[in-house]
Amino acid sequence: MGRLFGTDGIRGVANRDLTPELAFKIGRITAGLLGREHGKPLFMIGRDTRLSGSMLEGSLTAGITSAGGEVRLLGVVSTPAVAYLTRQLNASAGVVISASHNPIEDNGLKIFNGGGFKLPDNLEEEIEKIYFNSTDDLPRPEGSLLGQAYIDKEALDLYMNHLKGCAVSLEGLSLVADCAHGAVCRVAGELFQQLGAKVMMLHDAPDGSLINVNCGATDTTDLQKAVVDHGASIGLAFDGDADRLIAVDEKGAIVDGDAVMAICAIDMIKNGLLKQNTLVATVMSNGGLDILAEKHGMKVIRTTVGDRYVLEKMVEGGYNLGGEQSGHIIFSDHATTGDGLLTALQLLRVVRQEGRPLSDLASHLERLPQVLVNQKVATKEGWSDNQKITKAIDEIKQKLGRHGRILVRPSGTEPKIRVMLEAPLPEEALAEFAHSLAELIAKEQA
């Protein structure tokens, strides 16, 4: 049997890998399975601005309603908004049609359960089993038993009010917000302005042909320049579905997820709010977090890469702050998933209350030099059994020394293998090692 679900739902090139037929079947299967427990399951569906979004939305909705499920169409909204509204409105499930930070031709289906959490592995496996075998046993209601779909223009207000309840006044702050032509184009500026900030918007046209293209959390070049040119206090960069945040300080320097977590963790410790004085990060987070943790009596627990694994560890241990270097940060007292807008508000709260520039707050994270190379490959399978690759990894490990780290892992969402090196060595030396290993992997995985 093949595999549909990756680490972050189902993703692929829209209309080639992720087809309308696939979306229809997933909607039908999921509604059929949830219907056993909920009778007439209710689904919240949101999407980002991708051109393929409405096509997949129609197919997904048809599949759900054909199995007797009800659908509330939220339109263009962020991933965390769907997760929050699914839980808040007692829906059976929520589905986000988005490929997050991926290129414009990609799209995806991310499914949340009624609690606003990503589906557990066993339910994903059950959906896949039916998909690859037979859907004959799924219900096919008729007449008044058919499901219906409704456009819901008011639900988003609940989410926005929730965010405002997590914020402080932003009077006196000047912000630049880069929306990546994605899901929060119409609400980000309004939110920050209502809280009192002066806001300059970048890439805020909801244009699916430009989503994530040279903008947003994956490319902060324009944002860094705008912050400096306009003398802004802070820059905020979101990705296509706005579940991550990368910040920029007043000097134009990037403040990534590790730095944001460090700033918020220290503040939460100071105020007695960080549960068990523990931060959950991934193996990709910089070793500087461990140095910082020792200074502040904090513990850092690391997980496999992927915000779902961070969240699983947080739930398991009862922790309330965790995330990734890439900007997926989970404040579990307020959300069940990474939320770029919520993260921005938590960061701005610390900046405002401390009365210090972001560059000063971020400087407390002493980073070990780190280099990441994303290498496209023909296949992500079998690299760990390749003797040439494993020999090269062992040789590089010896050169990095006792405090060095090397991580090689396949991407969960793209045809790439990621190579990360970290050590107290010049960045140029790390980059040379990383690129040579990445080139070898590309050659061997051709």
C-alpha positions, 0 to 999 in steps of 0.5 A, a space after each residue: 500500500 502507498 502512503 498518502 499522509 506525510 508529517 503535515 497532512 497530504 501534499 503534492 502538485 495540485 491537479 497532478 498528485 493532489 487531484 480533485 478525485 483524491 480530495 473527493 475520496 478523502 472527504 468521503 472517507 473521513 466523513 464516513 468514518 467520523 459519521 460512525 461516531 457523530 452521526 452527521 459530522 460537521 467539518 470546518 474548511 479553510 484554504 489559503 490563496 493558492 489558485 488550486 484552492 477553490 478546485 480542491 475545496 469543491 471536490 472535498 466538500 462534495 465528498 463530505 456531503 456525499 457521505 452525509 457530512 455538513 460543511 462550513 466554508 470559511 474561505 481564505 483563512 489561516 491554518 490556526 484559525 481553522 484549528 481554533 474554530 473547529 474546537 470552538 464551534 464543536 465541529 467534528 473535524 477541520 480541514 485546511 487546503 494549503 501547502 504552507 510554505 511550499 511552492 505555488 504549484 503545490 497544495 495540501 490537505 491538513 485535517 484536524 480532529 474535533 479538538 483542533 489537533 492533527 489526526 492521530 496516526 491510527 486514523 490516518 492509517 485507517 483513511 489510507 487503508 480504505 482509500 487504497 482498497 474500497 469505499 463500497 462500505 461508506 454511506 451513500 445517503 439520499 434525499 434529506 439525509 444528504 449533507 449540506 455546505 454553507 458559507 460562514 462569513 462570521 466565524 473568523 470574528 471569533 478567532 480574531 477576538 481570541 487573538 485580541 484577548 491574548 494581546 497587549 496595547 501596541 501603541 507606539 510600535 511601528 511594524 512592517 508585516 509581510 503576508 506572503 500573499 497568503 492566508 492573513 493578507 486581509 486580517 493581519 494589518 487590521 489586527 495590529 492597527 486595532 491594537 494601536 500599532 502603526 503598520 506598513 504592509 508588504 506582499 498583502 495582495 491575496 494572490 495565489 500566483 505569488 504565494 511565498 514567491 520571494 517573500 514571507 517567512 521563507 524569504 525576508 529580504 524585502 522585509 529586512 530592507 523595509 524595516 531599516 528604510 522606514 525605521 520600524 520597530 519590528 518586522 513580521 513575516 508569515 508564510 502562506 498559511 500563517 502557522 509560522 513567524 519569522 521576525 526582523 529586529 529594528 536593525 534588519 537582522 533576522 530573529 528566527 523561531 529559536 530566538 523567538 522561543 528564547 525571548 518568550 521562554 525567559 519572559 514566561 520563567 520570569 512571570 512563573 508561566 513556563 510549565 515545569 520550566 521546560 521548552 520543547 524544541 527539535 533536533 534542528 534548533 540551535 545548541 545555543 538554546 541549551 546554553 541559554 537554558 543552563 543560565 536560566 534554570 530551564 530544560 530543553 527537550 528535543 524531538 524529531 523535526 515536525 511541529 506535530 512531534 513537538 506538540 505530541 511531546 508538549 501534550 505528553 509532558 504537560 508543557 506549554 511552549 515549544 516549536 521549531 527554528 523555522 517559526 512554528 511556535 506553539 503556545 498551548 495555553 492559547 492554541 493547539 497548533 503553530 500560529 504566526 499571528 499569535 506568536 507575533 502578539 506574544 513576542 510584541 507583548 514582551 518587547 512592549 513590557 520590557 521596553 527594550 528593542 528586539 535586537 537587545 532581547 534576541 542577543 541573549 541567545 548565543 548561537 553556535 554556527 549552523 549551516 543548513 543545505 536543502 538538497 533536491 533528490 530523485 528519491 529520499 529512500 535508502 540514503 542511510 544504507 548507502 556506504 559512501 554517504 555514511 562514510 562521508 558523514 562519519 568523516 565530517 563528524 570527526 572534523 566537527 569535534 566534540 561539540 559538533 552535530 550533523 543531522 541528515 534527514 529527508 523532508 516530510 513535505 518535499 523531494 529533498 534531503 536536508 543536511 544540517 551542521 553545527 559546531 564551534 567552527 567558522 561558518 565557511 568551513 561548515 558550509 563547505 562540509 555541508 555542500 560537499 555532503 549534499 552533492 554526494 547525496 544528490 549523486 548517490 540518490 539520482 
